[in-house]
Amino acid sequence: METCTAIAIASPNIALIKYWGNADDRLRLPASPSISFNLAGLQTRTRVDWEDRLAADEVIINGEEVTGATRDRVVHHLNHIRRLSGHQGFARVDSSNNFPTGAGIASSASAFAALSLAATTALGLHLSERELSALARLGSGSAARSIPGGFVAWYTGATHEDSYAESFAPPDHWDLVDLIAVVSRAHKTTGSTAGHAIAATSPLQSARLATAQERFERCRAAILARDFAALAPVVELDSNVMHSVMMTGNPSLMYWEPATLAVMQQVRRWRDSEGLDVCFTIDAGPNVHCICTAASASVIEPRLRHLPGVLQIYRAVPGGPARLETA
Ligand code: PMV
């Protein structure tokens, strides 16, 4: 073999039931199950060339060669793929996002999903969706959820093979919209890998985990029934419970800015006083994902744009699975 190439495209995802804390940090086996959908239109495109002439892996992200911890994390993932395939050579990984890194949309999920699909395909390893999801999980837990399309559930699993995500409804099952209110473009101080390790230090994590399965089931049932009145409270509760764990761990993580809370309160007012179908969920950062039905989104989007502290809005709908780009 001289050069083997493949290009894959994957989207980031938004969790409606969150992953925060691992049962096994090394394998990234989550302590609780989660639910998400991929954000169509936002994407990472990754080209992998396994080349005999390379003396080491080369990693290019958004047009620039990277070194240090970012490169190491990619090399570590390529090591899993080398072990899986028996291939000894090195790869050039060239990855770019069509959404700005500073937008507060986690790119590690789409990055490790696209990398897993491109790197294994280039080596002729035709993994099943389940195997790819488990592999992507080793790079970034939530990347497991960016492999399947539509509405996705990621099971905890007790072993590497058992911890994977799968679709339980197609993207067009429900016309939900994620309006992402960007209130800060600053890079987060504590990333999620460190955050997962801190989760167990919170006295609230055991309560969160004891009630996680029930929220997971309520959320899945609300999605299957397209019941927004049932979805909204469980999505907000799950996000608030995760942020309570973040705030009460050691060290304490506080991701919200004043504008985060202002958007959260406005979302509640729109729902409670005007009956609009909207609820919030927030990841490990200050930006607010406003989940709406399509009808409510057209009313809410212009209003969100004018809220003080909101810098920008991204709009995304449920997307399809990670896929290969054909040359
Ligand atoms: O996949 P990670 O390690 O970046 O963790 C993602 C954590 C959250 O975004 C906060 C929640 C989630 O389930 O996506």
Boltz pocket constraint, residues with backbone or C-beta under 6 A from the ligand:
constraints:
  - pocket:
      binder: B
      contacts: [[A, 13], [A, 14], [A, 15], [A, 17], [A, 18], [A, 19], [A, 20], [A, 34], [A, 106], [A, 108], [A, 109], [A, 140], [A, 141], [A, 142], [A, 143], [A, 192], [A, 193], [A, 196], [A, 282], [A, 283], [A, 284]]
      max_distance: 6.0
